[in-house]
């Protein structure tokens, strides 16, 4: 959560900074904001989607050639912001929802609460309608509440979790590390069942409890998620698949280390994942177009799942 808030702060400051420095150099701006040039370019790719209206129009015309940054319409978007009723309602509902998220730094929560109060004062009667609208992020409220409590009290969590790879509910004790949002909301935690770091999608948590046991994850370096949530590590187990020509699409959709051409037009694909069983559904989907060479445990799982599925048809 904090990285998103830091990026928002940075981009708001960038608007003022770039307005006063036409043609600013990428390297100098990155140095001024304490970020890498890659992070700065990512911010700049977002700014052109921002403007003075939630409905579009009057967007920031900012671009870069990789060396310098140009803002072509600073005067066009300099008029004071006036929120329409639906815009004010949307902004207030979203701000209140974010302020209630677990894992948010307390000073950021307080700053957001103060901003909401100022928006309410500026919106006047419009703000009354926004108080009747609420947002729940994917999971039921008690999941967020228990995770928030676990972070606050530094306690371990018990989960009854749906594993899509295994196709079943599993009970786990986990030590929370952080919350991550990318399409879905995930809890990153140290899993005592697998004795490894795992990602748990909140909408797949069937039950959750805060335990009396203190949370005690081993010292871990947080992974860089700037390139996405799926970021295999060289320490993760290796999976080797051979796919027929009809399964070449796997190399396009799954991060992999290598994809070696086979004589029949297929591929031998090597990839890594912290949980090879999470690829079970992929293997079953491939059917005759795929074969697991490593690990043998994943191949055995696939055979057992296929036999069980065929037995249901026989029944």
TORROMAR-633372 format. One line per field, with one value per residue: x, y, z of N, C-alpha, C, CB in turn; residue number from 1. Coordinates in steps of 0.02 Angstrom, whole numbers. Glycine has a CB too. Layout:
N
n_px <- [X;...] $
n_py <- [Y;...] $
n_pz <- [Z;...] $
ca_px <- [X;...] $
ca_py <- [Y;...] $
ca_pz <- [Z;...] $
c_px <- [X;...] $
c_py <- [Y;...] $
c_pz <- [Z;...] $
cb_px <- [X;...] $
cb_py <- [Y;...] $
cb_pz <- [Z;...] $
n <- [NUM;...] $
end
This chain:
315
n_px <- [41;97;187;107;48;160;199;90;103;225;196;104;186;272;199;197;335;377;306;372;492;519;563;644;778;778;866;903;782;745;847;820;700;734;723;737;778;698;586;538;502;397;306;283;214;91;42;-10;-139;-208;-299;-402;-531;-637;-702;-629;-539;-452;-330;-164;-39;94;254;400;563;649;763;733;594;435;304;162;43;28;-39;-170;-226;-228;-333;-437;-492;-654;-771;-896;-1058;-1064;-930;-873;-937;-887;-750;-747;-803;-707;-593;-626;-637;-505;-440;-481;-412;-316;-144;-106;-1;-2;14;-15;-147;-205;-178;-254;-381;-394;-393;-512;-604;-586;-628;-762;-808;-791;-874;-1000;-1176;-1174;-1088;-1162;-1232;-1130;-1099;-1187;-1144;-1042;-887;-822;-675;-656;-638;-738;-787;-740;-625;-531;-534;-481;-353;-303;-303;-210;-92;-83;-71;34;22;4;-85;-224;-279;-409;-394;-426;-344;-302;-216;-208;-340;-422;-475;-362;-287;-192;-59;1;124;98;161;147;21;-35;-88;-140;-234;-304;-319;-188;-119;41;139;229;220;182;151;210;333;387;386;229;93;-70;-229;-354;-491;-502;-495;-574;-600;-541;-431;-363;-221;-154;-19;134;176;308;398;537;691;673;703;609;524;550;417;392;386;278;170;198;349;469;593;769;791;677;585;619;525;494;426;363;291;172;150;24;27;112;77;96;224;207;123;169;297;463;620;684;648;654;665;581;596;470;402;359;392;519;498;565;533;510;436;371;283;258;141;45;37;-40;-170;-140;-66;-164;-251;-176;-177;-163;-69;35;172;241;405;487;445;438;337;237;200;145;37;-40;-73;-151;-257;-312;-354;-449;-542;-585;-643;-757;-833;-856;-936] $
n_py <- [-60;63;96;132;247;327;342;415;535;576;596;700;802;806;868;1005;1028;1000;1094;1210;1188;1174;1054;979;872;695;621;716;749;625;609;717;677;562;434;295;311;228;209;340;357;268;333;445;388;372;499;567;517;586;730;878;836;701;642;641;734;891;835;798;841;768;712;610;591;503;567;702;793;846;961;1000;1071;1159;1277;1256;1172;1238;1296;1321;1176;1108;1010;902;839;696;667;714;629;503;520;542;423;330;379;363;225;183;238;153;36;-107;-111;12;150;240;380;410;369;462;581;560;554;686;750;701;763;898;891;856;973;1064;1008;1018;998;892;797;727;624;536;473;370;269;127;33;-128;-219;-349;-463;-521;-409;-454;-523;-426;-354;-444;-464;-335;-322;-420;-366;-250;-300;-384;-524;-701;-781;-891;-981;-1041;-1092;-1079;-1171;-1149;-1221;-1348;-1375;-1378;-1346;-1286;-1290;-1169;-1092;-930;-800;-633;-521;-414;-319;-329;-256;-300;-307;-410;-421;-465;-558;-559;-677;-773;-941;-1068;-1198;-1233;-1185;-1070;-917;-852;-804;-751;-744;-632;-651;-786;-835;-932;-945;-858;-822;-732;-779;-816;-828;-744;-654;-705;-696;-756;-661;-569;-512;-393;-427;-351;-282;-206;-243;-322;-442;-577;-638;-733;-813;-854;-949;-1022;-1178;-1278;-1303;-1409;-1418;-1504;-1456;-1480;-1418;-1357;-1309;-1203;-1077;-1065;-1016;-884;-832;-863;-820;-870;-963;-1020;-1073;-1200;-1251;-1392;-1540;-1575;-1458;-1412;-1353;-1354;-1302;-1208;-1156;-1062;-1073;-1033;-1126;-1270;-1348;-1256;-1249;-1351;-1342;-1282;-1386;-1486;-1422;-1417;-1550;-1676;-1599;-1568;-1612;-1657;-1647;-1617;-1558;-1729;-1743;-1651;-1706;-1826;-1778;-1723;-1837;-1908;-1817;-1814;-1948;-1955;-1862;-1925;-2039;-1987;-1957;-2087;-2131] $
n_pz <- [0;38;-64;-172;-123;-103;-236;-286;-214;-266;-402;-396;-350;-458;-559;-525;-522;-656;-726;-698;-756;-906;-1030;-947;-896;-896;-814;-718;-657;-603;-510;-426;-368;-305;-364;-480;-655;-729;-644;-644;-780;-784;-700;-780;-885;-832;-798;-918;-920;-829;-771;-770;-760;-715;-817;-929;-1057;-1061;-1022;-957;-1064;-1078;-1122;-1161;-1230;-1180;-1143;-1117;-1041;-1089;-1070;-1147;-1134;-1017;-980;-1017;-924;-806;-741;-594;-503;-518;-446;-507;-453;-461;-476;-356;-265;-307;-281;-142;-91;-135;-69;67;71;43;152;252;232;283;338;295;320;474;476;344;338;424;355;240;295;340;216;162;246;209;76;95;156;50;-46;6;11;-76;-23;70;5;-27;92;105;28;13;3;-22;-29;-128;-31;110;242;367;341;301;420;515;463;471;609;642;588;665;797;781;762;725;590;561;423;320;170;-5;-120;-282;-361;-300;-294;-181;-10;111;272;355;446;455;447;434;307;210;121;-47;-198;-354;-480;-407;-227;-121;15;70;148;274;258;369;340;216;242;181;85;34;-74;-41;-105;-62;-86;-88;36;147;284;429;565;702;789;953;951;927;778;678;557;460;432;287;122;42;-108;-267;-344;-453;-585;-591;-509;-527;-518;-537;-436;-438;-345;-336;-361;-507;-656;-790;-947;-1089;-1237;-1367;-1538;-1525;-1398;-1386;-1346;-1211;-1185;-1216;-1120;-992;-879;-912;-908;-1017;-1185;-1283;-1450;-1522;-1626;-1679;-1691;-1571;-1401;-1274;-1119;-987;-828;-674;-513;-351;-304;-373;-385;-413;-548;-590;-645;-768;-829;-841;-925;-1042;-1083;-1205;-1271;-1189;-1078;-923;-873;-765;-601;-537;-446;-483;-606;-560;-484;-587;-661;-566;-546;-674;-690;-587;-635;-754;-698;-641;-754;-798;-696] $
ca_px <- [0;137;219;58;39;221;197;41;135;278;167;75;242;300;160;224;406;385;277;422;554;507;620;687;812;754;915;902;718;748;892;786;646;761;699;774;749;645;527;513;468;333;261;265;166;26;20;-54;-207;-235;-319;-447;-599;-640;-736;-583;-532;-405;-280;-96;-3;164;289;473;601;697;815;701;522;400;233;141;-17;21;-87;-238;-252;-212;-394;-454;-533;-723;-798;-967;-1086;-1044;-858;-860;-959;-839;-687;-756;-812;-643;-546;-645;-621;-432;-421;-497;-374;-263;-76;-92;36;-48;18;-50;-218;-227;-177;-311;-441;-398;-412;-583;-641;-584;-671;-831;-825;-795;-929;-1064;-1231;-1157;-1053;-1209;-1248;-1074;-1096;-1232;-1113;-982;-849;-786;-626;-652;-653;-785;-757;-706;-557;-490;-530;-435;-286;-284;-288;-147;-38;-79;-49;91;2;0;-153;-245;-320;-437;-380;-438;-286;-324;-173;-227;-412;-452;-463;-307;-278;-123;-41;46;148;88;217;119;-35;-16;-145;-126;-292;-335;-282;-152;-80;105;150;271;175;211;139;261;397;411;345;174;42;-138;-280;-401;-557;-500;-491;-641;-604;-479;-430;-300;-198;-117;52;163;199;381;426;610;713;664;708;548;535;534;358;380;373;220;168;233;420;502;660;815;790;615;591;616;475;510;368;368;225;165;136;-38;38;164;51;120;283;186;84;200;368;503;691;704;599;694;626;584;590;400;372;341;442;536;495;591;511;516;380;380;237;244;72;1;32;-79;-225;-111;-48;-226;-278;-138;-199;-113;-20;87;200;285;468;507;464;397;278;186;175;102;-24;-79;-102;-204;-314;-343;-389;-508;-592;-613;-685;-822;-871;-878;-992] $
ca_py <- [0;124;113;167;314;364;359;468;596;596;621;766;849;810;916;1072;1029;1002;1157;1263;1169;1145;1019;952;810;637;603;766;743;563;623;763;642;504;372;276;337;181;226;404;347;236;387;488;353;378;569;587;494;628;796;917;808;628;617;648;803;931;791;823;821;762;655;610;553;464;612;762;787;904;969;1042;1111;1176;1332;1231;1135;1278;1324;1288;1116;1110;943;892;799;625;664;722;568;449;533;534;352;297;401;330;153;175;255;97;-24;-128;-106;81;184;281;450;415;364;526;631;546;574;759;768;687;816;958;879;860;1043;1096;980;1039;950;833;749;686;564;490;435;313;221;95;-11;-183;-242;-420;-508;-496;-361;-484;-543;-366;-335;-489;-450;-271;-334;-459;-319;-203;-335;-425;-593;-750;-792;-957;-974;-1097;-1059;-1117;-1175;-1164;-1272;-1413;-1384;-1397;-1302;-1307;-1251;-1145;-1038;-886;-737;-580;-478;-353;-325;-308;-253;-301;-342;-435;-403;-523;-555;-593;-701;-832;-997;-1118;-1263;-1245;-1156;-1027;-857;-867;-752;-776;-699;-623;-677;-859;-853;-953;-929;-826;-807;-707;-823;-784;-835;-685;-662;-707;-719;-749;-600;-577;-453;-386;-432;-293;-299;-153;-273;-365;-487;-639;-621;-793;-807;-907;-1000;-1060;-1243;-1277;-1344;-1419;-1442;-1511;-1443;-1489;-1353;-1327;-1282;-1151;-1017;-1062;-974;-815;-809;-879;-803;-931;-954;-1039;-1109;-1233;-1279;-1464;-1559;-1579;-1391;-1394;-1319;-1376;-1239;-1211;-1098;-1070;-1050;-1054;-1181;-1305;-1373;-1204;-1258;-1411;-1326;-1272;-1451;-1520;-1386;-1436;-1616;-1711;-1552;-1553;-1666;-1633;-1683;-1603;-1611;-1789;-1735;-1617;-1755;-1873;-1742;-1716;-1903;-1922;-1773;-1835;-2011;-1939;-1830;-1977;-2083;-1953;-1967;-2157;-2137] $
ca_pz <- [0;44;-127;-213;-95;-119;-307;-294;-189;-312;-464;-382;-348;-525;-599;-510;-540;-729;-750;-689;-789;-972;-1059;-895;-914;-859;-763;-665;-621;-564;-454;-381;-332;-272;-395;-539;-717;-748;-604;-668;-844;-768;-676;-837;-927;-799;-796;-973;-909;-776;-795;-726;-759;-712;-877;-986;-1080;-1021;-993;-959;-1125;-1057;-1153;-1154;-1279;-1142;-1120;-1089;-1028;-1115;-1053;-1202;-1122;-947;-969;-1029;-866;-747;-710;-531;-510;-494;-448;-516;-399;-465;-466;-284;-232;-322;-247;-70;-76;-144;-17;130;66;48;221;295;214;330;313;278;373;512;456;280;353;453;302;197;333;338;148;155;282;167;18;118;166;-15;-85;35;14;-117;19;108;-33;-27;155;100;-17;41;-41;8;-78;-143;24;159;288;424;320;309;491;550;438;501;680;645;576;722;857;763;778;671;565;538;363;282;105;-66;-164;-349;-388;-272;-302;-117;47;154;333;360;492;418;477;384;288;182;74;-115;-244;-425;-507;-345;-167;-95;76;67;216;281;270;412;309;164;265;127;73;-11;-88;-30;-130;-7;-100;-82;107;169;355;453;636;731;842;1008;936;894;709;679;494;458;397;215;81;3;-180;-309;-382;-503;-650;-586;-452;-546;-527;-511;-409;-457;-293;-341;-395;-580;-689;-861;-986;-1161;-1265;-1439;-1570;-1498;-1331;-1387;-1314;-1141;-1183;-1224;-1064;-929;-875;-915;-915;-1085;-1227;-1334;-1505;-1530;-1697;-1703;-1690;-1503;-1361;-1207;-1081;-919;-789;-602;-473;-282;-289;-435;-388;-439;-620;-605;-691;-834;-858;-860;-983;-1101;-1105;-1247;-1297;-1140;-1038;-870;-864;-696;-554;-542;-403;-522;-654;-524;-469;-649;-677;-517;-559;-738;-677;-547;-679;-799;-658;-632;-815;-799;-649] $
c_px <- [43;168;171;49;101;222;149;70;186;249;134;130;273;265;187;295;415;357;329;486;540;570;668;717;789;801;912;838;719;792;858;733;670;736;744;740;692;580;496;475;401;283;237;215;96;-1;-24;-126;-242;-253;-367;-517;-596;-670;-690;-582;-486;-353;-210;-60;71;195;364;504;654;754;786;626;490;327;206;81;-25;-31;-158;-268;-239;-274;-409;-502;-602;-752;-873;-991;-1062;-969;-840;-880;-909;-775;-693;-764;-745;-594;-562;-627;-546;-410;-435;-458;-323;-195;-57;-54;-8;-46;-17;-125;-245;-228;-237;-376;-449;-419;-486;-625;-642;-628;-745;-853;-834;-856;-997;-1116;-1216;-1126;-1101;-1226;-1192;-1070;-1141;-1205;-1050;-950;-817;-739;-624;-674;-707;-749;-718;-636;-510;-481;-480;-363;-260;-264;-222;-87;-28;-50;11;79;-1;-73;-163;-292;-348;-441;-393;-376;-309;-281;-192;-301;-447;-438;-406;-303;-205;-117;12;64;143;151;192;60;-13;-79;-120;-181;-334;-293;-253;-121;-16;122;199;225;210;200;194;330;428;364;292;129;-27;-188;-336;-470;-559;-493;-562;-652;-538;-486;-362;-282;-162;-42;79;185;276;409;502;630;711;674;645;564;514;475;343;364;315;227;205;305;462;573;703;817;727;626;582;562;493;450;389;298;227;152;74;-31;90;142;76;179;266;153;116;274;410;577;715;647;637;650;636;572;518;365;349;398;456;544;520;568;519;455;390;336;219;173;24;-7;-10;-135;-199;-96;-111;-257;-241;-159;-145;-60;36;109;248;346;494;459;417;333;221;157;127;35;-70;-111;-160;-266;-350;-383;-453;-563;-624;-660;-754;-865;-897;-937;-1056] $
c_py <- [63;144;151;239;357;386;416;535;623;627;690;819;859;863;987;1079;1038;1067;1212;1248;1136;1114;990;885;754;621;651;761;680;574;667;728;578;438;355;307;293;196;291;396;314;287;430;455;357;449;589;562;535;697;829;891;732;600;619;719;841;887;821;796;822;702;663;571;510;507;673;750;852;903;1022;1087;1132;1231;1308;1198;1173;1306;1286;1230;1127;1041;944;846;726;617;669;659;511;458;521;461;315;315;368;256;141;189;198;34;-42;-120;-35;114;235;354;461;412;431;581;622;567;649;783;757;741;880;950;884;932;1079;1073;1000;984;886;778;703;621;513;448;374;259;193;49;-65;-212;-319;-464;-478;-453;-394;-508;-484;-348;-378;-477;-385;-280;-372;-414;-275;-237;-380;-498;-636;-760;-866;-946;-1041;-1071;-1106;-1114;-1195;-1218;-1342;-1427;-1404;-1343;-1329;-1261;-1232;-1095;-996;-825;-682;-539;-412;-370;-296;-308;-251;-342;-369;-410;-467;-507;-593;-613;-760;-890;-1050;-1189;-1281;-1221;-1114;-967;-875;-805;-783;-724;-694;-652;-753;-882;-868;-936;-899;-812;-779;-752;-784;-785;-772;-701;-656;-733;-712;-685;-612;-510;-449;-388;-367;-313;-248;-181;-323;-413;-552;-623;-678;-778;-865;-963;-1042;-1127;-1236;-1325;-1348;-1451;-1452;-1503;-1454;-1421;-1318;-1297;-1228;-1087;-1010;-1015;-900;-788;-821;-858;-866;-915;-969;-1075;-1137;-1265;-1355;-1482;-1560;-1511;-1369;-1359;-1358;-1313;-1251;-1147;-1113;-1042;-1073;-1114;-1218;-1330;-1321;-1209;-1319;-1397;-1314;-1339;-1488;-1487;-1405;-1504;-1650;-1665;-1537;-1613;-1636;-1677;-1676;-1553;-1671;-1782;-1700;-1665;-1804;-1840;-1737;-1782;-1919;-1881;-1794;-1900;-1999;-1907;-1880;-2024;-2052;-1961;-2039;-2168;-2110] $
c_pz <- [0;-22;-173;-189;-109;-192;-320;-272;-240;-375;-454;-380;-417;-568;-588;-534;-616;-758;-748;-727;-857;-1001;-1009;-916;-867;-801;-704;-623;-577;-502;-402;-339;-299;-298;-454;-601;-741;-710;-628;-733;-832;-742;-735;-884;-898;-804;-855;-967;-855;-805;-746;-725;-757;-777;-938;-1010;-1034;-986;-1000;-1020;-1110;-1093;-1144;-1210;-1246;-1115;-1086;-1082;-1051;-1094;-1101;-1187;-1049;-934;-977;-967;-801;-712;-645;-542;-480;-502;-460;-460;-401;-455;-392;-247;-244;-283;-172;-51;-82;-88;50;129;75;120;269;281;268;298;293;336;408;492;388;291;380;400;256;231;332;268;135;187;240;105;36;127;99;-55;-58;37;-25;-74;57;72;-31;37;154;54;16;-9;1;-45;-79;-85;70;210;344;405;327;382;529;527;468;574;687;635;638;784;845;783;715;652;549;479;342;211;47;-111;-233;-381;-365;-282;-238;-65;90;214;340;417;456;459;425;371;261;138;7;-157;-315;-460;-450;-287;-136;-28;64;139;214;302;311;385;259;185;210;122;22;-19;-80;-55;-79;-21;-101;-10;132;243;377;528;655;790;896;996;903;822;709;613;495;422;321;181;38;-71;-215;-354;-436;-572;-647;-527;-466;-563;-499;-488;-433;-406;-296;-377;-470;-605;-763;-895;-1058;-1190;-1341;-1471;-1544;-1429;-1328;-1352;-1242;-1135;-1190;-1161;-996;-930;-872;-925;-986;-1119;-1287;-1387;-1509;-1604;-1723;-1704;-1621;-1467;-1297;-1165;-1010;-883;-715;-567;-401;-264;-354;-442;-415;-515;-639;-655;-762;-868;-881;-922;-1047;-1128;-1146;-1276;-1248;-1101;-987;-865;-793;-666;-560;-500;-441;-574;-621;-506;-530;-667;-631;-531;-622;-728;-637;-589;-725;-761;-647;-695;-819;-753;-678] $
cb_px <- [-46;190;244;-9;27;283;178;-23;169;322;116;36;296;295;85;220;441;350;215;437;595;480;656;649;888;746;985;909;659;777;957;754;590;747;625;779;803;666;546;571;511;343;298;328;186;32;80;-25;-208;-184;-350;-447;-639;-682;-799;-602;-600;-443;-282;-58;-21;169;271;494;634;725;859;715;508;406;223;126;-79;88;-73;-239;-220;-167;-454;-485;-499;-765;-781;-983;-1162;-1064;-823;-899;-1029;-824;-664;-816;-864;-612;-548;-721;-644;-396;-459;-568;-339;-274;-68;-157;99;-33;91;-27;-231;-179;-112;-313;-438;-331;-370;-600;-609;-512;-657;-840;-771;-731;-924;-1091;-1295;-1109;-1008;-1273;-1263;-1009;-1116;-1300;-1096;-1000;-796;-834;-557;-582;-590;-821;-810;-747;-558;-521;-600;-455;-285;-342;-345;-147;-52;-148;-106;156;-65;33;-166;-279;-279;-509;-308;-501;-233;-323;-101;-210;-425;-426;-527;-239;-304;-100;-15;13;221;31;262;173;-98;38;-188;-55;-270;-342;-327;-98;-121;161;84;328;149;183;70;240;445;415;389;134;52;-150;-308;-407;-581;-443;-459;-651;-622;-465;-445;-307;-151;-134;65;224;167;407;397;643;785;595;772;511;496;596;298;439;435;210;96;197;439;503;659;883;796;562;540;684;402;574;308;399;201;108;130;-91;56;183;-25;139;331;138;17;194;382;478;729;767;539;740;646;531;620;361;314;320;419;601;423;669;437;581;313;363;172;291;49;28;102;-109;-263;-47;-10;-276;-274;-64;-263;-148;-54;63;236;247;520;581;464;436;296;215;234;136;-9;-35;-48;-179;-291;-289;-343;-489;-558;-556;-653;-813;-827;-821;-977] $
cb_py <- [0;115;49;130;311;321;298;452;583;535;572;765;825;741;913;1086;964;942;1177;1272;1121;1198;1065;945;819;576;601;837;740;506;656;820;627;508;379;199;343;109;230;453;303;180;432;507;280;357;613;563;420;636;792;989;831;606;658;600;838;972;722;803;869;754;650;582;600;410;633;823;773;907;991;1000;1073;1199;1389;1183;1065;1335;1319;1339;1057;1164;905;863;801;596;721;782;547;448;605;573;321;316;477;339;126;222;317;82;-14;-200;-150;120;218;275;473;360;307;546;625;472;548;791;729;618;829;973;810;822;1078;1083;905;1098;982;853;784;726;582;527;480;335;253;57;28;-238;-213;-437;-524;-554;-318;-542;-569;-308;-339;-562;-447;-221;-373;-515;-275;-175;-376;-398;-593;-818;-750;-999;-943;-1121;-1033;-1092;-1225;-1101;-1258;-1416;-1436;-1465;-1292;-1307;-1290;-1113;-1065;-864;-744;-534;-513;-314;-288;-355;-191;-332;-398;-513;-365;-546;-584;-549;-722;-821;-1025;-1113;-1265;-1211;-1211;-1065;-797;-927;-721;-792;-724;-550;-651;-886;-795;-1028;-992;-760;-871;-632;-877;-818;-896;-659;-608;-750;-678;-810;-580;-606;-453;-321;-491;-269;-306;-107;-309;-404;-502;-675;-552;-847;-804;-879;-967;-1019;-1292;-1296;-1315;-1464;-1393;-1580;-1371;-1540;-1363;-1378;-1336;-1136;-1017;-1133;-994;-809;-842;-954;-758;-978;-998;-1082;-1061;-1286;-1246;-1499;-1627;-1626;-1390;-1455;-1247;-1422;-1210;-1218;-1080;-1036;-1076;-997;-1155;-1362;-1397;-1134;-1265;-1439;-1264;-1231;-1493;-1519;-1310;-1436;-1611;-1747;-1487;-1501;-1720;-1631;-1659;-1577;-1585;-1850;-1694;-1554;-1793;-1898;-1672;-1691;-1957;-1910;-1700;-1845;-2060;-1893;-1774;-2017;-2097;-1878;-1952;-2204;-2100] $
cb_pz <- [60;96;-163;-212;-18;-103;-350;-255;-121;-330;-492;-314;-299;-560;-580;-435;-517;-761;-708;-615;-745;-1020;-1104;-829;-912;-905;-792;-694;-671;-606;-478;-420;-380;-200;-418;-546;-772;-736;-529;-676;-891;-716;-625;-876;-936;-726;-793;-1038;-891;-717;-863;-748;-819;-652;-891;-1043;-1084;-968;-1027;-894;-1185;-980;-1227;-1086;-1330;-1185;-1179;-1133;-953;-1192;-976;-1260;-1143;-920;-1018;-1087;-861;-767;-759;-482;-476;-532;-384;-586;-401;-533;-504;-257;-258;-398;-260;-46;-125;-212;-9;144;-2;-1;244;290;147;352;254;262;344;586;452;233;404;511;262;177;405;357;97;185;351;146;-13;183;207;-54;-87;-4;-13;-174;67;121;-104;-36;213;76;-86;105;-81;36;-62;-162;63;194;316;451;246;271;524;537;361;495;713;593;514;738;884;795;814;692;503;596;306;310;103;-104;-136;-392;-369;-199;-355;-93;89;115;395;293;561;351;504;405;236;140;100;-146;-229;-440;-554;-346;-116;-145;137;35;250;333;203;482;275;100;287;59;48;16;-159;45;-198;9;-167;-124;150;158;398;414;678;753;813;1074;892;934;662;738;435;423;419;199;36;21;-208;-351;-336;-507;-676;-650;-433;-606;-493;-564;-332;-468;-225;-377;-367;-611;-680;-869;-981;-1181;-1249;-1456;-1645;-1497;-1284;-1460;-1315;-1115;-1239;-1283;-1065;-914;-813;-970;-866;-1084;-1249;-1303;-1572;-1485;-1707;-1658;-1736;-1465;-1344;-1205;-1081;-918;-805;-576;-501;-235;-254;-442;-320;-421;-649;-541;-666;-829;-806;-801;-972;-1085;-1146;-1304;-1317;-1093;-1083;-802;-915;-693;-482;-519;-341;-556;-687;-460;-443;-706;-672;-446;-565;-792;-638;-489;-720;-832;-591;-616;-876;-778;-586] $
n <- [1;2;3;4;5;6;7;8;9;10;11;12;13;14;15;16;17;18;19;20;21;22;23;24;25;26;27;28;29;30;31;32;33;34;35;36;37;38;39;40;41;42;43;44;45;46;47;48;49;50;51;52;53;54;55;56;57;58;59;60;61;62;63;64;65;66;67;68;69;70;71;72;73;74;75;76;77;78;79;80;81;82;83;84;85;86;87;88;89;90;91;92;93;94;95;96;97;98;99;100;101;102;103;104;105;106;107;108;109;110;111;112;113;114;115;116;117;118;119;120;121;122;123;124;125;126;127;128;129;130;131;132;133;134;135;136;137;138;139;140;141;142;143;144;145;146;147;148;149;150;151;152;153;154;155;156;157;158;159;160;161;162;163;164;165;166;167;168;169;170;171;172;173;174;175;176;177;178;179;180;181;182;183;184;185;186;187;188;189;190;191;192;193;194;195;196;197;198;199;200;201;202;203;204;205;206;207;208;209;210;211;212;213;214;215;216;217;218;219;220;221;222;223;224;225;226;227;228;229;230;231;232;233;234;235;236;237;238;239;240;241;242;243;244;245;246;247;248;249;250;251;252;253;254;255;256;257;258;259;260;261;262;263;264;265;266;267;268;269;270;271;272;273;274;275;276;277;278;279;280;281;282;283;284;285;286;287;288;289;290;291;292;293;294;295;296;297;298;299;300;301;302;303;304;305;306;307;308;309;310;311;312;313;314;315] $
end
